[in-house]
Amino acid sequence: MKFSEQLWKDTEHLFEASYNNPFIRGIAEGELPAASLTHYVKQDYEYLNAMIKAKAYGITKCNSREDMAMFNDTIEFVLNSETHPHHNLCEQAGVSYESLQGYDLAPAAQHYTLQMLHYSSTGTLGDVIAVTLACPWVYLYVGEKLMEEVSPGPEHPFNDWIRFYGDREEREMYKYIDRLDELAETAGEEEKNRWRRLFMEGCQLEYMFFDMAFHAADWPFERTLEETGRKG
């Protein structure tokens, strides 16, 4: 069994849970409260900033330009392409994309980003791949299933979001899966078990992220300091 097949065996139920999360059900049905949409964009904008940094840490772990290019391609994609689904949600919420940038992270999103940045900065190449792999894999799974279930047309409110994640020809994620399988061939059991744990936690945090967005869950009390200049 390939290592990636073991990851899937560990977490298939978590992928299905994300697909059945109320936020994704709302995407499928074309109905989500504006508060859910705006909270998602606020948090995902900051999360993706952390993802860029995590992938940049990944480059520092690489010994080959092929691996460097893999991480660089993801950074370029997040910077230049992954704003598209955000614009779709902002349009449906009736707000500008720029107005939702610069917000503090809610608890679930903060935990996710801190975990990702910690293991990406201090860990091995395999750690970086494992701790950042749940996001693209879950979104691909959700996007492809939504394409099958909904077959959205231009009239669907979230057509662009669904097609962005479920209808792309290039699947950069598979490069990471193949590379992690290669690394696992020579990794020890302790290291592989750490990768399994990081990936499983990432899958759970993806579910929590969707749940946080649906409920617009945030800190229970005001925590923004005036001198930070950050929006709460």
Summary of the structure (lengths in Angstrom):
residues: 232
radius of gyration: 17.6
end to end distance: 46.2
largest distance: 53.8
contacts: 720
relative contact order: 0.19
helix: 75%
strand: 1%
